[in-house]
Amino acid sequence: VRRDSVFDAAENTHSTRRGFEISLQLPIFDWGGMRRDSMNAQTLAAANRLEATARAAGSNLRESYSAYRTAYDIARHHRDEVIPLRKTISEENQLRYNGMLISVFELLADSRDQVNSVMAALNAEQQFWQADAALQASLIGKPTSAGVTGGGAAAAEAGAGH
């Protein structure tokens, strides 16, 4: 129940409607359809957010594992193949130097190459441990945003040849 009064400040007038109005909502035609549709839309939106979160978590975990596995393979390759090969080459160059077949400068260049390969191996191992930490963070649900780059070891070896 309400009573309507209208005040017009511009003309400084006041008018009142005579009578009363009653507004009633008839529940006969309201079966809760709007409320039900609203709840269905909210449920659907929540289900879509859940699915998107699950897909993003799975994708992040796959990316982290791929980076981990790549870093592991590179570090193992350096440890098992590159470093022993560089050691053998250095030993052979030492024998060639002792036989006066190469100069001191070639021996120093070989030593520099060996040091660069060891530094590349250490960099690869560092990348592996960073990828391992990122994978562990992804497994517990707090993925890191820093990506693992694999270009450092290749750049160190490429720069060694001049």
C-alpha positions in Angstrom: 0.0 0.0 0.0 1.5 3.4 -0.9 0.4 6.9 -1.3 1.8 9.0 -4.2 2.8 12.6 -3.8 4.7 14.5 -6.5 6.8 17.6 -5.8 8.0 19.7 -8.7 10.8 21.9 -7.5 11.1 23.9 -10.7 7.6 25.2 -10.6 7.3 24.9 -6.8 4.1 22.9 -7.0 2.8 19.9 -5.1 0.3 17.4 -6.3 -1.1 14.4 -4.6 -2.9 11.6 -6.2 -6.2 10.6 -4.7 -6.7 7.0 -3.8 -4.4 4.1 -3.1 -2.7 1.4 -5.1 -2.1 -2.1 -4.1 0.4 -4.3 -5.9 0.4 -8.0 -5.4 2.4 -10.7 -7.0 0.3 -13.6 -7.9 2.2 -16.8 -7.1 -0.1 -18.8 -9.4 1.9 -18.2 -12.5 5.4 -18.1 -10.9 6.8 -21.7 -10.6 10.3 -20.4 -9.9 11.5 -20.7 -13.6 13.6 -17.6 -13.5 15.3 -18.6 -10.3 15.9 -22.1 -11.6 17.3 -20.8 -14.9 19.6 -18.5 -13.0 20.9 -21.3 -10.8 21.4 -23.6 -13.8 23.4 -20.8 -15.5 25.6 -20.4 -12.4 26.1 -24.1 -12.1 27.0 -24.4 -15.8 29.5 -21.4 -15.4 31.1 -23.1 -12.4 31.4 -26.4 -14.2 33.0 -24.6 -17.2 35.5 -22.9 -14.8 36.3 -26.2 -13.2 36.9 -27.9 -16.5 39.1 -24.9 -17.7 41.1 -25.1 -14.5 41.6 -28.8 -14.8 42.7 -28.5 -18.4 45.1 -25.6 -17.6 46.6 -27.7 -14.7 47.1 -30.7 -16.9 48.7 -28.6 -19.7 51.0 -26.9 -17.2 52.0 -30.3 -15.8 52.7 -31.6 -19.3 54.8 -28.6 -20.1 56.8 -28.8 -16.9 57.4 -32.5 -17.4 58.5 -31.9 -21.0 61.0 -29.2 -19.9 62.2 -31.5 -17.1 62.7 -34.4 -19.4 64.5 -32.3 -22.0 66.8 -30.7 -19.4 67.5 -34.2 -18.0 68.4 -35.6 -21.4 70.7 -32.7 -22.2 72.5 -32.9 -18.8 72.9 -36.6 -19.1 74.3 -36.2 -22.6 76.9 -33.7 -21.4 77.8 -35.9 -18.4 78.0 -39.2 -20.2 79.3 -38.3 -23.7 80.6 -34.7 -24.1 82.8 -34.4 -21.0 84.4 -37.9 -21.4 85.0 -37.1 -25.1 86.5 -33.7 -24.3 88.8 -35.4 -21.7 90.0 -38.0 -24.3 90.6 -35.2 -26.8 92.6 -33.2 -24.2 94.7 -36.3 -23.3 95.4 -36.9 -27.0 96.4 -33.3 -27.5 98.7 -33.5 -24.5 100.4 -36.5 -26.1 100.6 -34.6 -29.4 102.1 -31.6 -27.6 104.6 -33.9 -25.8 105.6 -35.3 -29.2 106.0 -31.7 -30.5 103.3 -32.2 -33.1 101.2 -29.2 -31.9 102.1 -25.8 -30.5 101.4 -24.4 -27.1 98.7 -22.2 -28.6 96.8 -25.2 -29.9 97.1 -26.9 -26.5 95.7 -23.7 -24.8 92.9 -23.5 -27.3 92.0 -27.2 -26.5 92.1 -26.4 -22.8 89.8 -23.5 -23.4 87.4 -25.7 -25.4 87.5 -28.3 -22.5 86.7 -25.6 -20.0 83.8 -24.3 -22.1 82.4 -27.8 -22.4 82.6 -28.3 -18.6 80.8 -24.9 -18.2 78.1 -26.0 -20.7 77.7 -29.2 -18.7 77.3 -27.3 -15.5 74.8 -25.0 -17.1 72.9 -28.0 -18.4 72.8 -29.4 -14.9 71.6 -26.1 -13.5 68.8 -26.1 -16.1 67.9 -29.6 -15.1 67.6 -28.7 -11.4 65.5 -25.6 -12.2 63.2 -27.8 -14.4 63.0 -30.3 -11.5 62.0 -27.5 -9.1 59.4 -26.2 -11.6 58.0 -29.7 -12.0 57.8 -30.2 -8.3 56.0 -26.8 -7.9 53.5 -27.9 -10.7 52.9 -31.2 -8.9 51.9 -29.4 -5.7 49.7 -27.0 -7.5 51.8 -23.8 -7.5 53.3 -23.7 -11.0 56.2 -21.3 -11.6 55.9 -18.8 -14.4 59.6 -18.8 -15.3 60.3 -21.0 -18.3 63.4 -23.2 -18.6 65.6 -22.1 -21.5 67.8 -24.6 -23.2 69.8 -22.2 -25.3 72.6 -21.5 -22.9 74.6 -24.7 -23.4 74.3 -24.6 -27.2 75.4 -20.9 -27.2 78.4 -21.7 -25.1 79.6 -24.5 -27.4 78.9 -22.4 -30.5 80.9 -19.5 -29.2 83.9 -21.7 -28.4 84.9 -22.3 -32.0 85.3 -18.7 -33.0 
